[in-house]
Each structure stands twice: as C-alpha cells, then as structure tokens.
Amino acid sequence: MTLQRLLAKDLAMYVILTNKPGFYRTELCEGLEPIEYYDYLFCGRKRAQYVIALLTKPLRVKIVDETGPEIVNFVPSKFLEKFETLEQARAKLQALASFGSMDIELRQVNL
C-alpha cells in the first residue's frame, strides 16, 4: 500500500522519537520512516535529538541504553503518542522543548 493510501485511510501516524547521546538511542526500523530531525540545545549545548517519524504499521521500537552494559528494550508502538498530522507532531515537539525563559533551542537538522 502506498504512503498516500496509508495516510488517507488513517493507517499511518506520526510519532516523536528521542535520542539522548550517552544515555539512550532509539533505532529506526522498517515501518518507521524519518521525516524531520531536530537538535535540542540547552544553553547552547546539544542535549538530545528528536526525530519525527511516520509510523506505517504496528511494531516494536528498539531503544538501546548506552549508560553501562548495553541493554536493549523493545517498546510496542501502541505505547507511543501518535499524531494524525505532521503539524500536530511539530506543535507537540515545540511544547516539549520550551520552558519559561530558559535558554532552550530546537534546531531543525538537515540529514
């Protein structure tokens, strides 16, 4: 089924994935198509990377703990917050990345 048909039938949804270097990473797999990447900067220093991805089928998202011995968790996609549109996912990401008057920046990255 084409992407346009999946979107038209509400079978595809957008999700936000997080990578926090040195702590954990979320790995893309078949069924997760990356759409946009963002760096989260706090006081000018990169603290995390967000990926808005298109979820095209139910799956288990691989999350790898990088703090000690490598631990891998597979989280069912049903537990991820889903958004019907890319604009809704962007708005949620903006809300996550703002807190009062703190020096926080969300910068889109072209990969």
Phi and psi in radians as a Rosetta constraint file:
Dihedral C 1 N 2 CA 2 C 2 CIRCULARHARMONIC -1.303 0.35
Dihedral N 2 CA 2 C 2 N 3 CIRCULARHARMONIC 2.808 0.35
Dihedral C 2 N 3 CA 3 C 3 CIRCULARHARMONIC -1.032 0.35
Dihedral N 3 CA 3 C 3 N 4 CIRCULARHARMONIC -0.719 0.35
Dihedral C 3 N 4 CA 4 C 4 CIRCULARHARMONIC -1.081 0.35
Dihedral N 4 CA 4 C 4 N 5 CIRCULARHARMONIC -0.692 0.35
Dihedral C 4 N 5 CA 5 C 5 CIRCULARHARMONIC -1.199 0.35
Dihedral N 5 CA 5 C 5 N 6 CIRCULARHARMONIC -0.693 0.35
Dihedral C 5 N 6 CA 6 C 6 CIRCULARHARMONIC -1.053 0.35
Dihedral N 6 CA 6 C 6 N 7 CIRCULARHARMONIC -0.793 0.35
Dihedral C 6 N 7 CA 7 C 7 CIRCULARHARMONIC -1.140 0.35
Dihedral N 7 CA 7 C 7 N 8 CIRCULARHARMONIC -0.712 0.35
Dihedral C 7 N 8 CA 8 C 8 CIRCULARHARMONIC -1.130 0.35
Dihedral N 8 CA 8 C 8 N 9 CIRCULARHARMONIC -0.595 0.35
Dihedral C 8 N 9 CA 9 C 9 CIRCULARHARMONIC -1.626 0.35
Dihedral N 9 CA 9 C 9 N 10 CIRCULARHARMONIC 0.172 0.35
Dihedral C 9 N 10 CA 10 C 10 CIRCULARHARMONIC 1.018 0.35
Dihedral N 10 CA 10 C 10 N 11 CIRCULARHARMONIC 0.559 0.35
Dihedral C 10 N 11 CA 11 C 11 CIRCULARHARMONIC -1.656 0.35
Dihedral N 11 CA 11 C 11 N 12 CIRCULARHARMONIC -0.255 0.35
Dihedral C 11 N 12 CA 12 C 12 CIRCULARHARMONIC -1.954 0.35
Dihedral N 12 CA 12 C 12 N 13 CIRCULARHARMONIC 2.440 0.35
Dihedral C 12 N 13 CA 13 C 13 CIRCULARHARMONIC -2.384 0.35
Dihedral N 13 CA 13 C 13 N 14 CIRCULARHARMONIC 2.806 0.35
Dihedral C 13 N 14 CA 14 C 14 CIRCULARHARMONIC -1.702 0.35
Dihedral N 14 CA 14 C 14 N 15 CIRCULARHARMONIC 2.500 0.35
Dihedral C 14 N 15 CA 15 C 15 CIRCULARHARMONIC -2.326 0.35
Dihedral N 15 CA 15 C 15 N 16 CIRCULARHARMONIC 2.798 0.35
Dihedral C 15 N 16 CA 16 C 16 CIRCULARHARMONIC -1.967 0.35
Dihedral N 16 CA 16 C 16 N 17 CIRCULARHARMONIC 2.161 0.35
Dihedral C 16 N 17 CA 17 C 17 CIRCULARHARMONIC -1.924 0.35
Dihedral N 17 CA 17 C 17 N 18 CIRCULARHARMONIC 2.629 0.35
Dihedral C 17 N 18 CA 18 C 18 CIRCULARHARMONIC -2.185 0.35
Dihedral N 18 CA 18 C 18 N 19 CIRCULARHARMONIC 2.424 0.35
Dihedral C 18 N 19 CA 19 C 19 CIRCULARHARMONIC -2.147 0.35
Dihedral N 19 CA 19 C 19 N 20 CIRCULARHARMONIC 2.246 0.35
Dihedral C 19 N 20 CA 20 C 20 CIRCULARHARMONIC -2.140 0.35
Dihedral N 20 CA 20 C 20 N 21 CIRCULARHARMONIC 1.688 0.35
Dihedral C 20 N 21 CA 21 C 21 CIRCULARHARMONIC -0.890 0.35
Dihedral N 21 CA 21 C 21 N 22 CIRCULARHARMONIC 2.308 0.35
Dihedral C 21 N 22 CA 22 C 22 CIRCULARHARMONIC 1.514 0.35
Dihedral N 22 CA 22 C 22 N 23 CIRCULARHARMONIC -0.176 0.35
Dihedral C 22 N 23 CA 23 C 23 CIRCULARHARMONIC -2.078 0.35
Dihedral N 23 CA 23 C 23 N 24 CIRCULARHARMONIC -1.014 0.35
Dihedral C 23 N 24 CA 24 C 24 CIRCULARHARMONIC -2.797 0.35
Dihedral N 24 CA 24 C 24 N 25 CIRCULARHARMONIC 2.815 0.35
Dihedral C 24 N 25 CA 25 C 25 CIRCULARHARMONIC -2.418 0.35
Dihedral N 25 CA 25 C 25 N 26 CIRCULARHARMONIC 2.609 0.35
Dihedral C 25 N 26 CA 26 C 26 CIRCULARHARMONIC -1.882 0.35
Dihedral N 26 CA 26 C 26 N 27 CIRCULARHARMONIC 2.229 0.35
Dihedral C 26 N 27 CA 27 C 27 CIRCULARHARMONIC -1.765 0.35
Dihedral N 27 CA 27 C 27 N 28 CIRCULARHARMONIC 2.337 0.35
Dihedral C 27 N 28 CA 28 C 28 CIRCULARHARMONIC -1.289 0.35
Dihedral N 28 CA 28 C 28 N 29 CIRCULARHARMONIC 2.642 0.35
Dihedral C 28 N 29 CA 29 C 29 CIRCULARHARMONIC -2.590 0.35
Dihedral N 29 CA 29 C 29 N 30 CIRCULARHARMONIC 3.130 0.35
Dihedral C 29 N 30 CA 30 C 30 CIRCULARHARMONIC -1.061 0.35
Dihedral N 30 CA 30 C 30 N 31 CIRCULARHARMONIC 2.264 0.35
Dihedral C 30 N 31 CA 31 C 31 CIRCULARHARMONIC 1.800 0.35
Dihedral N 31 CA 31 C 31 N 32 CIRCULARHARMONIC -0.159 0.35
Dihedral C 31 N 32 CA 32 C 32 CIRCULARHARMONIC -2.148 0.35
Dihedral N 32 CA 32 C 32 N 33 CIRCULARHARMONIC 1.904 0.35
Dihedral C 32 N 33 CA 33 C 33 CIRCULARHARMONIC -1.830 0.35
Dihedral N 33 CA 33 C 33 N 34 CIRCULARHARMONIC 2.015 0.35
Dihedral C 33 N 34 CA 34 C 34 CIRCULARHARMONIC -1.154 0.35
Dihedral N 34 CA 34 C 34 N 35 CIRCULARHARMONIC 2.364 0.35
Dihedral C 34 N 35 CA 35 C 35 CIRCULARHARMONIC -1.915 0.35
Dihedral N 35 CA 35 C 35 N 36 CIRCULARHARMONIC -0.887 0.35
Dihedral C 35 N 36 CA 36 C 36 CIRCULARHARMONIC -2.475 0.35
Dihedral N 36 CA 36 C 36 N 37 CIRCULARHARMONIC 2.556 0.35
Dihedral C 36 N 37 CA 37 C 37 CIRCULARHARMONIC -2.033 0.35
Dihedral N 37 CA 37 C 37 N 38 CIRCULARHARMONIC 2.492 0.35
Dihedral C 37 N 38 CA 38 C 38 CIRCULARHARMONIC -2.388 0.35
Dihedral N 38 CA 38 C 38 N 39 CIRCULARHARMONIC 2.419 0.35
Dihedral C 38 N 39 CA 39 C 39 CIRCULARHARMONIC -1.666 0.35
Dihedral N 39 CA 39 C 39 N 40 CIRCULARHARMONIC 2.388 0.35
Dihedral C 39 N 40 CA 40 C 40 CIRCULARHARMONIC -1.784 0.35
Dihedral N 40 CA 40 C 40 N 41 CIRCULARHARMONIC 2.034 0.35
Dihedral C 40 N 41 CA 41 C 41 CIRCULARHARMONIC -1.946 0.35
Dihedral N 41 CA 41 C 41 N 42 CIRCULARHARMONIC 2.311 0.35
Dihedral C 41 N 42 CA 42 C 42 CIRCULARHARMONIC -2.099 0.35
Dihedral N 42 CA 42 C 42 N 43 CIRCULARHARMONIC 2.095 0.35
Dihedral C 42 N 43 CA 43 C 43 CIRCULARHARMONIC 0.937 0.35
Dihedral N 43 CA 43 C 43 N 44 CIRCULARHARMONIC 0.698 0.35
Dihedral C 43 N 44 CA 44 C 44 CIRCULARHARMONIC 1.399 0.35
Dihedral N 44 CA 44 C 44 N 45 CIRCULARHARMONIC -0.018 0.35
Dihedral C 44 N 45 CA 45 C 45 CIRCULARHARMONIC -1.942 0.35
Dihedral N 45 CA 45 C 45 N 46 CIRCULARHARMONIC 2.314 0.35
Dihedral C 45 N 46 CA 46 C 46 CIRCULARHARMONIC -1.187 0.35
Dihedral N 46 CA 46 C 46 N 47 CIRCULARHARMONIC 2.185 0.35
Dihedral C 46 N 47 CA 47 C 47 CIRCULARHARMONIC -1.959 0.35
Dihedral N 47 CA 47 C 47 N 48 CIRCULARHARMONIC -0.444 0.35
Dihedral C 47 N 48 CA 48 C 48 CIRCULARHARMONIC -2.800 0.35
Dihedral N 48 CA 48 C 48 N 49 CIRCULARHARMONIC 2.890 0.35
Dihedral C 48 N 49 CA 49 C 49 CIRCULARHARMONIC -2.252 0.35
Dihedral N 49 CA 49 C 49 N 50 CIRCULARHARMONIC 2.323 0.35
Dihedral C 49 N 50 CA 50 C 50 CIRCULARHARMONIC -1.882 0.35
Dihedral N 50 CA 50 C 50 N 51 CIRCULARHARMONIC 2.546 0.35
Dihedral C 50 N 51 CA 51 C 51 CIRCULARHARMONIC -2.217 0.35
Dihedral N 51 CA 51 C 51 N 52 CIRCULARHARMONIC 2.159 0.35
Dihedral C 51 N 52 CA 52 C 52 CIRCULARHARMONIC -1.574 0.35
Dihedral N 52 CA 52 C 52 N 53 CIRCULARHARMONIC 2.116 0.35
Dihedral C 52 N 53 CA 53 C 53 CIRCULARHARMONIC -2.192 0.35
Dihedral N 53 CA 53 C 53 N 54 CIRCULARHARMONIC 2.691 0.35
Dihedral C 53 N 54 CA 54 C 54 CIRCULARHARMONIC -1.648 0.35
Dihedral N 54 CA 54 C 54 N 55 CIRCULARHARMONIC 2.127 0.35
Dihedral C 54 N 55 CA 55 C 55 CIRCULARHARMONIC -1.642 0.35
Dihedral N 55 CA 55 C 55 N 56 CIRCULARHARMONIC 1.993 0.35
Dihedral C 55 N 56 CA 56 C 56 CIRCULARHARMONIC -1.808 0.35
Dihedral N 56 CA 56 C 56 N 57 CIRCULARHARMONIC -0.108 0.35
Dihedral C 56 N 57 CA 57 C 57 CIRCULARHARMONIC -2.844 0.35
Dihedral N 57 CA 57 C 57 N 58 CIRCULARHARMONIC 2.767 0.35
Dihedral C 57 N 58 CA 58 C 58 CIRCULARHARMONIC -1.115 0.35
Dihedral N 58 CA 58 C 58 N 59 CIRCULARHARMONIC 2.413 0.35
Dihedral C 58 N 59 CA 59 C 59 CIRCULARHARMONIC -2.770 0.35
Dihedral N 59 CA 59 C 59 N 60 CIRCULARHARMONIC -3.127 0.35
Dihedral C 59 N 60 CA 60 C 60 CIRCULARHARMONIC -1.975 0.35
Dihedral N 60 CA 60 C 60 N 61 CIRCULARHARMONIC 2.161 0.35
Dihedral C 60 N 61 CA 61 C 61 CIRCULARHARMONIC -1.501 0.35
Dihedral N 61 CA 61 C 61 N 62 CIRCULARHARMONIC 2.246 0.35
Dihedral C 61 N 62 CA 62 C 62 CIRCULARHARMONIC -1.496 0.35
Dihedral N 62 CA 62 C 62 N 63 CIRCULARHARMONIC 2.135 0.35
Dihedral C 62 N 63 CA 63 C 63 CIRCULARHARMONIC -2.089 0.35
Dihedral N 63 CA 63 C 63 N 64 CIRCULARHARMONIC 2.161 0.35
Dihedral C 63 N 64 CA 64 C 64 CIRCULARHARMONIC -1.921 0.35
Dihedral N 64 CA 64 C 64 N 65 CIRCULARHARMONIC 2.132 0.35
Dihedral C 64 N 65 CA 65 C 65 CIRCULARHARMONIC -1.374 0.35
Dihedral N 65 CA 65 C 65 N 66 CIRCULARHARMONIC 2.231 0.35
Dihedral C 65 N 66 CA 66 C 66 CIRCULARHARMONIC -1.902 0.35
Dihedral N 66 CA 66 C 66 N 67 CIRCULARHARMONIC 0.176 0.35
Dihedral C 66 N 67 CA 67 C 67 CIRCULARHARMONIC -1.472 0.35
Dihedral N 67 CA 67 C 67 N 68 CIRCULARHARMONIC -0.380 0.35
Dihedral C 67 N 68 CA 68 C 68 CIRCULARHARMONIC -2.664 0.35
Dihedral N 68 CA 68 C 68 N 69 CIRCULARHARMONIC -2.370 0.35
Dihedral C 68 N 69 CA 69 C 69 CIRCULARHARMONIC -1.072 0.35
Dihedral N 69 CA 69 C 69 N 70 CIRCULARHARMONIC 2.357 0.35
Dihedral C 69 N 70 CA 70 C 70 CIRCULARHARMONIC -1.050 0.35
Dihedral N 70 CA 70 C 70 N 71 CIRCULARHARMONIC 2.129 0.35
Dihedral C 70 N 71 CA 71 C 71 CIRCULARHARMONIC -2.047 0.35
Dihedral N 71 CA 71 C 71 N 72 CIRCULARHARMONIC 2.316 0.35
Dihedral C 71 N 72 CA 72 C 72 CIRCULARHARMONIC -2.008 0.35
Dihedral N 72 CA 72 C 72 N 73 CIRCULARHARMONIC 2.285 0.35
Dihedral C 72 N 73 CA 73 C 73 CIRCULARHARMONIC -2.098 0.35
Dihedral N 73 CA 73 C 73 N 74 CIRCULARHARMONIC 2.509 0.35
Dihedral C 73 N 74 CA 74 C 74 CIRCULARHARMONIC -2.020 0.35
Dihedral N 74 CA 74 C 74 N 75 CIRCULARHARMONIC 1.937 0.35
Dihedral C 74 N 75 CA 75 C 75 CIRCULARHARMONIC -1.756 0.35
Dihedral N 75 CA 75 C 75 N 76 CIRCULARHARMONIC 2.140 0.35
Dihedral C 75 N 76 CA 76 C 76 CIRCULARHARMONIC -1.036 0.35
Dihedral N 76 CA 76 C 76 N 77 CIRCULARHARMONIC 2.405 0.35
Dihedral C 76 N 77 CA 77 C 77 CIRCULARHARMONIC -1.083 0.35
Dihedral N 77 CA 77 C 77 N 78 CIRCULARHARMONIC -0.333 0.35
Dihedral C 77 N 78 CA 78 C 78 CIRCULARHARMONIC -1.120 0.35
Dihedral N 78 CA 78 C 78 N 79 CIRCULARHARMONIC -0.321 0.35
Dihedral C 78 N 79 CA 79 C 79 CIRCULARHARMONIC -1.566 0.35
Dihedral N 79 CA 79 C 79 N 80 CIRCULARHARMONIC -0.111 0.35
Dihedral C 79 N 80 CA 80 C 80 CIRCULARHARMONIC -1.456 0.35
Dihedral N 80 CA 80 C 80 N 81 CIRCULARHARMONIC 2.496 0.35
Dihedral C 80 N 81 CA 81 C 81 CIRCULARHARMONIC -1.224 0.35
Dihedral N 81 CA 81 C 81 N 82 CIRCULARHARMONIC 2.310 0.35
Dihedral C 81 N 82 CA 82 C 82 CIRCULARHARMONIC -2.042 0.35
Dihedral N 82 CA 82 C 82 N 83 CIRCULARHARMONIC 2.624 0.35
Dihedral C 82 N 83 CA 83 C 83 CIRCULARHARMONIC -2.242 0.35
Dihedral N 83 CA 83 C 83 N 84 CIRCULARHARMONIC 2.415 0.35
Dihedral C 83 N 84 CA 84 C 84 CIRCULARHARMONIC -1.264 0.35
Dihedral N 84 CA 84 C 84 N 85 CIRCULARHARMONIC -0.526 0.35
Dihedral C 84 N 85 CA 85 C 85 CIRCULARHARMONIC -2.245 0.35
Dihedral N 85 CA 85 C 85 N 86 CIRCULARHARMONIC 2.772 0.35
Dihedral C 85 N 86 CA 86 C 86 CIRCULARHARMONIC -1.099 0.35
Dihedral N 86 CA 86 C 86 N 87 CIRCULARHARMONIC -0.646 0.35
Dihedral C 86 N 87 CA 87 C 87 CIRCULARHARMONIC -1.099 0.35
Dihedral N 87 CA 87 C 87 N 88 CIRCULARHARMONIC -0.682 0.35
Dihedral C 87 N 88 CA 88 C 88 CIRCULARHARMONIC -1.143 0.35
Dihedral N 88 CA 88 C 88 N 89 CIRCULARHARMONIC -0.703 0.35
Dihedral C 88 N 89 CA 89 C 89 CIRCULARHARMONIC -1.133 0.35
Dihedral N 89 CA 89 C 89 N 90 CIRCULARHARMONIC -0.739 0.35
Dihedral C 89 N 90 CA 90 C 90 CIRCULARHARMONIC -1.082 0.35
Dihedral N 90 CA 90 C 90 N 91 CIRCULARHARMONIC -0.739 0.35
Dihedral C 90 N 91 CA 91 C 91 CIRCULARHARMONIC -1.104 0.35
Dihedral N 91 CA 91 C 91 N 92 CIRCULARHARMONIC -0.729 0.35
Dihedral C 91 N 92 CA 92 C 92 CIRCULARHARMONIC -1.121 0.35
Dihedral N 92 CA 92 C 92 N 93 CIRCULARHARMONIC -0.730 0.35
Dihedral C 92 N 93 CA 93 C 93 CIRCULARHARMONIC -1.097 0.35
Dihedral N 93 CA 93 C 93 N 94 CIRCULARHARMONIC -0.729 0.35
Dihedral C 93 N 94 CA 94 C 94 CIRCULARHARMONIC -1.056 0.35
Dihedral N 94 CA 94 C 94 N 95 CIRCULARHARMONIC -0.722 0.35
Dihedral C 94 N 95 CA 95 C 95 CIRCULARHARMONIC -1.154 0.35
Dihedral N 95 CA 95 C 95 N 96 CIRCULARHARMONIC -0.676 0.35
Dihedral C 95 N 96 CA 96 C 96 CIRCULARHARMONIC -1.156 0.35
Dihedral N 96 CA 96 C 96 N 97 CIRCULARHARMONIC -0.543 0.35
Dihedral C 96 N 97 CA 97 C 97 CIRCULARHARMONIC -1.739 0.35
Dihedral N 97 CA 97 C 97 N 98 CIRCULARHARMONIC 0.360 0.35
Dihedral C 97 N 98 CA 98 C 98 CIRCULARHARMONIC -2.308 0.35
Dihedral N 98 CA 98 C 98 N 99 CIRCULARHARMONIC 2.426 0.35
Dihedral C 98 N 99 CA 99 C 99 CIRCULARHARMONIC -2.680 0.35
Dihedral N 99 CA 99 C 99 N 100 CIRCULARHARMONIC 1.755 0.35
Dihedral C 99 N 100 CA 100 C 100 CIRCULARHARMONIC 0.957 0.35
Dihedral N 100 CA 100 C 100 N 101 CIRCULARHARMONIC -2.318 0.35
Dihedral C 100 N 101 CA 101 C 101 CIRCULARHARMONIC -1.852 0.35
Dihedral N 101 CA 101 C 101 N 102 CIRCULARHARMONIC 0.380 0.35
Dihedral C 101 N 102 CA 102 C 102 CIRCULARHARMONIC -1.208 0.35
Dihedral N 102 CA 102 C 102 N 103 CIRCULARHARMONIC 2.699 0.35
Dihedral C 102 N 103 CA 103 C 103 CIRCULARHARMONIC -1.365 0.35
Dihedral N 103 CA 103 C 103 N 104 CIRCULARHARMONIC 1.397 0.35
Dihedral C 103 N 104 CA 104 C 104 CIRCULARHARMONIC -2.135 0.35
Dihedral N 104 CA 104 C 104 N 105 CIRCULARHARMONIC 2.375 0.35
Dihedral C 104 N 105 CA 105 C 105 CIRCULARHARMONIC -2.372 0.35
Dihedral N 105 CA 105 C 105 N 106 CIRCULARHARMONIC 2.421 0.35
Dihedral C 105 N 106 CA 106 C 106 CIRCULARHARMONIC -1.959 0.35
Dihedral N 106 CA 106 C 106 N 107 CIRCULARHARMONIC 1.975 0.35
Dihedral C 106 N 107 CA 107 C 107 CIRCULARHARMONIC -2.022 0.35
Dihedral N 107 CA 107 C 107 N 108 CIRCULARHARMONIC 2.135 0.35
Dihedral C 107 N 108 CA 108 C 108 CIRCULARHARMONIC -1.202 0.35
Dihedral N 108 CA 108 C 108 N 109 CIRCULARHARMONIC 2.407 0.35
Dihedral C 108 N 109 CA 109 C 109 CIRCULARHARMONIC -2.009 0.35
Dihedral N 109 CA 109 C 109 N 110 CIRCULARHARMONIC 2.310 0.35
Dihedral C 109 N 110 CA 110 C 110 CIRCULARHARMONIC -1.643 0.35
Dihedral N 110 CA 110 C 110 N 111 CIRCULARHARMONIC 2.030 0.35
